[in-house]
């Protein structure tokens, strides 16, 4: 049984935006919206004319099938499957007609105007259909994926609200409204559970013998991101699915794995579903999953791109508002602006990366919020050696230790990352410092820059080194993240889905290769207009590709970094506003 509480009739792209049940590819199981029609379907008398019509359709389809080619025959087969589904529903309705209980509820007059009442009457119909065994599977769409007409949430707001628009609106007021809408929807799900729990079944309550799932197809509606989906299940299928467990699934598992696992738990013999990659254990909470040396970056800041021909992201945006130094101070504020923070004060363009460092509870909370699988700690060797540390050496060591403790508290593994060329004296001193800190904190994962990789591998065979050719080496992810940050800063738009997935990586090269690479890039850069990011990015990528210095980042990792870049841009704006006010 497929139901929907979308009372609008002129929804754009209705088939895809309000349908969550499908007979097969391209064949939607259209949902019923009017409670009165649902009631008549469940408790009305079967129409014999419909059965006669289906007989005619099936007879004509069989004659047509003999004259079709393989491809058309396959499409006709999918259509006939849909027809058979309708036929089976009619037969089941006829079977129940003779032994049907008296109508358990009053026939609805139509679609209620009150939003909560509308949802609850549909829930009542599903619950009764389950109780009387009129169906064993049902879906209910609370609202379509996208609808831009304001809707009245009775008892929640005094005026209609545009739910879709709120997900794309910045500010605390929009967040507070979204929270109230979420609470409203969850309260309707709670009503569903209460109704199911109140009804008896042969072996307990109706809820005990069922499995209900509540969720959405969006993890972050603002950027249309479908990662990290929060899903609630209730009921236990007679003990097959224990409750009271928080499952956290790492490794980018598709939600289709959940649907497949639920189907198998319900006794359906099926090996795959949609884009499923396997099943999940619904009985036990899994340990946090992560790949060895898989790196997710937590940092805030701006960057000076290779060969420094691209403008500094923060400096470009705020040049008419605050100085470059103030802009960099603002980025250092992003990781935390309150409490006991140890801060590294950055100067514009000191390196390819500019980070703010803050140990302590704020950082720990970020990691434990499961937003990051790994956290790369940038050790400020070059800045410390060239300009003198703004932190005392002991403070710097304590900051590193605090980071490592926080990462491990969240079941992560610290990865030390060294940035910069390895042939300068201050880099030699800085590398020694990094290796000392790694030993002091029992860090075994190390991501050196390309020029130092062989030397570190020889000196420290006990370390697990990440190859600079690896697309998820922190330096390579940093390059991609730089591009995403520039796109956000210079276009003031989200970079999600806007950047090429092929990007420059760190490679092992000698003096000759390095000189040739720089010449190739300089020639390409000379053709660009200095601030035309939209036009120069493809050329810039083409230059790297022609030098054989590119790799392809996975779609999931690229989307993740683009999302982080957009968050950095938004946080930067808030921090800069604070700097100006101060």
C-alpha positions in Angstrom: 0.0 0.0 0.0 1.5 3.3 -1.1 0.2 6.5 0.5 1.2 10.2 0.4 0.3 13.2 2.4 1.1 15.7 -0.4 -2.1 17.5 -1.0 -0.8 19.6 -3.9 -1.8 18.6 -7.4 0.5 20.7 -9.5 3.8 19.5 -8.2 6.7 19.6 -10.7 8.3 16.3 -11.5 5.8 14.6 -9.3 6.8 11.1 -10.3 10.3 11.4 -8.9 9.8 13.8 -6.0 6.9 12.2 -4.2 7.3 8.5 -5.2 9.3 6.2 -2.9 7.8 2.9 -4.1 8.5 1.5 -7.6 7.5 -1.6 -9.5 10.7 -1.4 -11.4 12.9 1.0 -13.3 10.7 3.7 -14.7 7.5 2.2 -13.2 6.3 4.2 -10.2 3.9 2.8 -7.7 1.7 5.9 -7.6 0.7 6.8 -4.1 -2.9 7.5 -3.0 -3.4 10.9 -1.4 -7.1 11.0 -0.4 -7.9 9.1 2.8 -11.4 8.5 1.5 -10.1 6.7 -1.5 -7.8 4.6 0.7 -10.7 3.7 2.9 -12.8 2.6 -0.1 -9.9 0.5 -1.4 -9.6 -1.2 2.0 -13.2 -1.6 3.0 -15.3 -1.0 -0.1 -16.6 -3.7 -2.4 -14.4 -4.9 -5.2 -15.4 -3.6 -8.7 -15.9 -6.6 -11.0 -15.5 -4.3 -14.0 -11.8 -3.9 -13.1 -11.2 -7.6 -13.2 -12.8 -7.9 -16.6 -10.7 -5.0 -17.9 -7.5 -6.7 -16.7 -8.5 -9.9 -18.5 -8.7 -8.0 -21.8 -5.4 -6.2 -21.2 -3.6 -9.4 -20.5 -5.0 -11.2 -23.6 -4.1 -8.3 -25.9 -0.6 -8.1 -24.4 0.1 -11.8 -25.0 -0.8 -11.4 -28.7 1.4 -8.4 -29.0 4.3 -10.1 -27.3 4.8 -12.6 -30.1 5.6 -9.8 -32.6 8.1 -7.9 -30.5 11.9 -7.9 -30.4 13.9 -8.8 -27.3 14.2 -5.2 -26.0 10.5 -4.3 -26.5 9.5 -7.7 -25.0 11.5 -6.9 -21.9 9.7 -3.6 -21.5 6.3 -5.2 -22.1 7.2 -7.8 -19.4 7.8 -5.0 -16.9 4.4 -3.5 -17.8 2.7 -6.9 -17.4 4.3 -7.3 -14.0 2.6 -4.1 -12.9 -0.7 -5.3 -14.3 -0.3 -8.6 -12.4 0.3 -6.7 -9.2 -3.0 -4.9 -9.6 -4.7 -8.2 -10.4 -3.3 -9.8 -7.3 -4.6 -6.9 -5.2 -8.1 -7.3 -6.6 -8.0 -11.1 -5.9 -6.9 -10.4 -2.3 -9.6 -7.8 -1.9 -12.2 -10.3 -3.1 -10.8 -13.0 -0.7 -11.2 -10.6 2.3 -14.6 -9.3 1.2 -16.5 -12.3 2.5 -14.8 -12.4 6.0 -14.2 -8.7 6.5 -14.7 -7.2 9.9 -17.1 -4.4 10.4 -15.6 -1.1 9.3 -13.2 -0.2 12.2 -13.3 3.5 11.5 -15.6 6.1 10.0 -15.1 6.8 6.3 -13.1 10.0 5.9 -14.7 12.8 4.0 -11.5 13.8 2.1 -8.2 15.4 2.9 -8.1 17.1 6.2 -6.9 20.7 6.2 -5.0 20.3 9.5 -1.6 18.9 8.7 -1.3 16.7 11.7 -4.8 15.4 11.3 -4.1 14.5 7.7 -1.0 12.5 8.6 -2.6 10.8 11.5 -5.7 9.6 9.5 -3.3 8.0 7.0 -1.4 6.4 9.8 -4.7 5.0 11.2 -5.6 3.5 7.8 -2.2 1.8 7.6 -2.4 0.5 11.2 -5.9 -1.0 10.6 -4.8 -2.5 7.3 -1.9 -4.2 9.1 -4.2 -5.4 11.9 -6.7 -7.0 9.5 -4.0 -8.4 7.3 -5.2 -6.4 4.3 -1.6 -5.6 3.5 1.8 -6.4 5.1 3.9 -3.6 3.4 3.0 0.1 3.3 4.9 3.3 2.6 3.8 6.8 3.6 5.3 10.0 2.1 4.9 12.8 4.6 5.9 15.5 2.1 7.5 15.5 -1.4 11.2 16.0 -1.7 10.8 19.5 -3.1 7.8 21.8 -2.8 8.1 25.6 -2.8 4.6 26.5 -1.8 4.4 27.5 1.9 2.5 25.0 4.0 0.6 25.5 7.2 1.9 23.5 10.2 -1.1 23.8 12.5 -0.1 24.1 16.1 3.5 24.7 15.2 3.5 28.1 13.4 1.0 30.9 13.1 1.7 31.3 9.4 2.6 29.0 6.5 6.2 28.0 6.2 8.3 27.0 3.1 10.1 23.9 4.3 12.3 23.6 1.2 13.3 27.2 1.2 14.2 27.0 4.9 16.7 24.2 4.2 18.6 26.7 2.0 18.4 29.7 4.3 21.2 30.7 6.6 20.9 31.9 10.2 19.6 30.8 13.5 16.0 31.7 12.8 15.8 29.2 9.9 17.6 26.5 11.9 15.1 27.0 14.7 12.1 26.7 12.3 13.6 23.6 10.7 14.0 22.0 14.2 10.4 22.7 15.0 9.3 21.1 11.7 11.5 18.0 12.4 10.0 17.7 15.9 6.5 17.9 14.3 7.2 15.1 11.9 8.8 12.9 14.6 5.8 13.4 16.8 3.6 12.0 14.0 5.9 9.0 13.8 5.6 8.6 17.6 1.8 8.6 17.1 2.2 5.8 14.6 4.2 3.7 17.1 1.7 4.3 19.9 -1.1 3.1 17.6 0.8 0.0 16.6 1.8 -0.7 20.3 -1.9 -0.4 21.4 -3.1 -3.1 18.9 -2.9 -6.8 19.8 -1.4 -9.4 17.5 -1.3 -13.2 17.7 2.1 -13.1 19.5 2.1 -9.7 21.3 1.5 -6.3 19.9 1.3 -5.2 16.3 4.5 -3.2 16.8 6.4 -6.3 18.0 5.6 -8.1 14.8 6.5 -5.2 12.5 9.5 -3.1 11.4 8.8 0.6 10.8 11.4 2.9 9.3 11.5 6.7 9.5 13.9 8.9 7.5 14.7 11.1 4.6 16.8 10.9 1.4 18.8 13.9 2.4 21.6 14.2 5.0 22.1 17.9 4.4 19.3 19.6 2.4 21.2 22.8 2.0 23.7 21.3 -0.4 21.5 18.3 -1.5 23.9 15.9 0.2 22.8 12.3 0.7 25.6 11.2 3.0 25.3 10.5 6.7 21.5 9.8 6.6 19.9 9.6 10.0 17.4 6.7 10.0 15.1 5.5 12.8 13.7 1.9 13.0 11.0 0.7 15.4 9.5 -2.7 16.1 11.5 -5.9 16.2 9.9 -8.5 13.8 9.4 -10.9 16.6 12.8 -10.4 18.0 14.8 -10.5 14.7 15.8 -6.9 15.0 16.7 -5.8 18.5 15.9 -2.2 19.5 17.9 0.3 21.6 21.0 0.1 19.4 22.8 3.0 17.7 24.3 1.7 14.5 27.1 3.8 13.0 28.1 2.6 9.6 31.4 3.9 8.1 32.8 3.3 4.7 30.1 5.1 2.7 27.6 2.2 2.8 24.6 2.8 0.5 21.2 3.0 2.3 20.1 0.2 -0.1 22.0 -2.1 2.2 19.5 -1.3 4.9 16.5 -2.1 2.7 18.1 -5.3 1.6 18.8 -6.4 5.2 15.3 -5.5 6.3 13.8 -7.5 3.5 15.9 -10.5 4.4 15.0 -10.2 8.1 11.3 -10.2 7.0 11.8 -13.5 5.2 12.1 -12.3 1.6 14.6 -14.3 -0.4 16.5 -11.6 -2.3 20.3 -11.2 -2.8 20.5 -7.6 -3.9 18.4 -4.4 -4.1 19.1 -1.2 -6.1 22.7 -0.2 -5.6 23.3 -2.4 -2.5 26.8 -3.5 -1.9 26.0 -6.1 0.8 24.0 -6.5 4.0 24.4 -5.0 7.4 24.1 -6.7 10.8 20.9 -5.4 12.3 21.4 -7.2 15.6 24.7 -5.7 16.7 26.2 -2.2 16.8 29.3 -2.3 14.6 32.7 -1.0 15.6 33.7 2.2 13.9 35.0 1.3 10.4 37.8 3.0 8.7 40.4 2.3 6.1 44.1 2.3 7.0 45.5 5.8 6.4 42.2 7.1 5.1 42.3 10.8 5.8 39.5 13.3 6.4 40.6 16.8 6.9 39.5 19.1 9.8 40.9 22.5 9.3 39.8 26.1 8.6 41.6 28.6 6.5 42.7 29.9 3.2 45.5 28.9 0.9 48.0 30.3 -1.6 47.9 28.1 -4.6 50.9 26.6 -6.3 53.2 29.1 -7.9 51.2 31.7 -6.1 49.5 33.1 -9.2 46.0 32.5 -7.9 44.8 35.0 -5.3 44.6 34.2 -1.7 41.0 33.2 -1.0 40.4 35.3 2.1 42.5 38.2 0.9 40.5 38.3 -2.4 37.2 38.4 -0.7 38.0 40.8 2.2 40.6 43.1 0.6 38.2 46.0 0.8 37.1 45.2 4.3 40.0 44.1 6.4 43.7 43.5 5.9 45.2 40.2 4.9 46.6 39.7 8.4 43.2 40.3 9.9 41.7 37.9 7.4 44.2 35.2 8.4 43.6 35.8 12.1 39.9 35.3 11.3 40.6 31.9 9.8 42.6 31.0 12.8 39.5 31.8 14.9 37.3 29.3 12.9 38.3 26.2 14.8 37.2 27.8 18.1 36.6 31.3 19.3 36.1 30.8 23.0 37.6 29.0 25.9 41.3 28.3 26.5 42.5 28.2 22.9 46.1 27.8 21.7 46.2 29.8 18.5 48.7 29.9 15.7 48.8 33.4 14.2 49.3 33.1 10.5 50.8 35.5 7.9 49.4 35.7 4.4 50.8 33.1 2.0 53.3 31.6 4.4 52.6 28.2 2.9 50.1 26.3 0.8 48.0 25.7 3.9 46.8 28.0 6.7 45.3 26.3 9.7 43.9 27.5 13.0 44.8 25.2 15.9 42.6 24.7 18.9 42.9 21.8 21.3 40.4 21.0 24.0 36.7 20.1 24.3 35.5 22.0 21.2 37.7 19.9 19.0 36.9 16.7 20.8 33.2 17.4 20.3 33.7 17.9 16.6 35.4 14.6 16.2 33.0 12.7 18.4 30.1 14.1 16.4 31.3 11.6 13.7 31.8 14.3 11.1 35.4 13.1 10.5 36.8 9.7 10.1 40.4 10.8 10.5 41.9 14.2 11.4 45.1 15.4 9.9 47.2 17.4 12.3 49.2 20.0 10.5 52.5 20.6 12.3 53.7 24.1 11.6 57.3 23.4 10.9 58.0 25.9 8.1 56.2 28.7 9.9 57.9 28.0 13.2 61.4 27.7 11.7 61.2 30.8 9.4 59.4 33.3 11.5 59.5 32.0 15.0 56.6 30.3 16.7 53.8 32.2 18.2 53.5 29.3 20.5 56.1 28.2 22.9 57.6 24.8 22.1 55.9 23.3 25.1 52.6 24.8 24.1 53.0 23.4 20.6 53.8 20.0 21.9 50.7 20.1 24.2 48.5 21.1 21.3 49.7 18.1 19.3 49.1 15.8 22.3 45.6 17.1 22.9 44.8 16.5 19.2 46.0 13.0 19.3 44.1 12.2 22.5 40.9 13.6 21.0 41.2 11.7 17.8 41.8 8.4 19.7 38.9 9.1 22.0 36.7 9.1 18.9 38.2 5.7 17.7 40.3 7.5 15.1 44.0 7.2 14.3 46.3 10.4 14.2 48.1 10.9 10.9 51.0 13.4 10.8 51.4 15.2 7.6 54.5 17.1 6.5 54.0 19.8 3.9 56.7 21.6 1.9 59.9 21.0 -0.1 62.4 18.9 1.8 65.7 20.4 0.6 65.8 23.5 2.8 67.6 23.6 6.2 64.5 24.6 8.1 62.7 21.7 6.6 65.3 19.3 7.9 64.9 20.8 11.4 61.2 20.7 11.1 61.1 17.1 10.0 63.1 16.2 13.1 60.6 18.0 15.2 57.7 16.1 13.6 59.3 12.7 14.0 60.0 13.5 17.7 56.4 14.5 18.2 55.3 11.3 16.4 57.4 9.2 18.8 56.2 11.0 21.9 52.5 10.4 20.9 52.9 6.9 19.5 51.9 8.0 16.1 52.7 5.4 13.4 50.9 6.9 10.4 52.9 9.5 8.6 52.3 11.3 5.3 55.5 12.9 4.1 55.9 15.2 1.1 57.2 13.7 -2.1 60.7 15.0 -1.8 61.2 13.5 1.7 59.4 10.2 1.2 62.4 8.1 0.4 64.5 9.6 3.2 61.8 9.1 5.9 61.2 5.6 4.7 64.9 4.8 5.2 65.3 6.5 8.5 62.0 5.3 10.1 61.1 1.8 8.8 58.7 1.5 11.8 56.3 4.2 10.4 53.4 3.4 8.0 54.1 5.9 5.2 51.4 7.0 2.8 52.6 7.2 -0.8 52.3 10.8 -2.3 50.8 9.2 -5.4 47.7 8.1 -3.3 44.7 10.4 -4.1 43.9 10.4 -0.4 47.3 11.6 0.7 46.7 14.7 2.8 48.7 16.8 0.4 46.6 15.7 -2.5 43.3 16.1 -0.7 44.7 19.5 0.3 45.2 20.5 -3.3 41.6 19.5 -4.1 40.3 21.3 -1.1 42.2 24.4 -2.1 40.4 24.4 -5.4 37.1 24.0 -3.6 37.9 26.8 -1.3 38.8 29.1 -4.1 35.6 28.3 -6.0 33.6 29.1 -2.9 35.5 32.3 -2.1 35.6 33.7 -5.6 32.1 32.7 -6.8 30.4 32.8 -3.4 28.6 29.6 -4.4 28.8 26.0 -3.1 31.5 24.0 -5.0 29.6 20.7 -4.5 29.6 19.0 -7.9 31.2 21.9 -9.7 34.9 20.8 -9.8 36.6 18.3 -12.0 37.4 15.1 -10.1 40.8 14.9 -11.7 43.3 17.0 -9.7 47.0 17.5 -9.2 48.8 15.1 -6.9 52.2 15.0 -5.1 54.7 13.0 -7.1 58.3 11.9 -6.7 60.4 14.0 -9.1 63.9 15.1 -9.6 65.3 18.6 -10.5 64.8 18.1 -14.2 61.1 17.0 -13.9 60.4 19.7 -11.4 61.8 22.4 -13.7 59.9 21.0 -16.7 56.7 21.0 -14.6 57.1 24.6 -13.5 57.7 25.7 -17.1 54.6 23.9 -18.3 52.5 25.5 -15.6 54.0 28.9 -16.0 53.2 28.8 -19.8 49.7 27.9 -19.0 49.3 30.5 -16.3 50.6 33.2 -18.6 47.5 32.8 -20.8 45.0 33.4 -17.9 43.4 36.5 -16.7 44.5 36.9 -13.0 41.1 36.8 -11.4 39.0 34.8 -13.8 38.7 31.7 -11.8 35.8 30.2 -13.8 37.8 30.3 -17.0 41.3 29.5 -15.7 40.5 26.4 -13.6 40.0 24.1 -16.6 43.2 25.5 -18.2 45.0 25.0 -14.9 43.8 21.4 -14.6 44.8 20.8 -18.3 48.3 22.0 -17.5 48.7 19.6 -14.7 47.2 16.8 -16.8 49.6 17.5 -19.6 52.5 17.1 -17.2 51.1 13.7 -16.0 50.6 15.0 -12.5 46.9 14.2 -11.9 44.8 11.5 -10.3 41.1 11.0 -10.0 39.4 11.4 -6.6 36.4 9.2 -5.8 33.0 10.9 -6.0 32.3 10.4 -2.3 35.7 11.9 -1.2 35.4 14.8 -3.7 31.8 15.6 -2.5 33.0 15.4 1.1 35.8 17.9 0.6 33.6 20.3 -1.5 31.1 20.3 1.4 33.9 21.1 3.9 35.1 23.9 1.7 31.6 25.4 1.6 31.4 25.2 5.4 34.8 26.9 5.6 33.6 29.7 3.4 30.5 30.3 5.5 32.4 30.1 8.7 35.0 32.5 7.4 32.3 35.1 6.7 31.0 34.8 10.2 34.5 35.1 11.6 35.4 38.1 9.5 32.2 39.8 10.6 33.3 39.3 14.2 36.7 40.7 13.4 35.2 43.8 12.0 32.9 44.3 14.9 35.7 43.9 17.4 
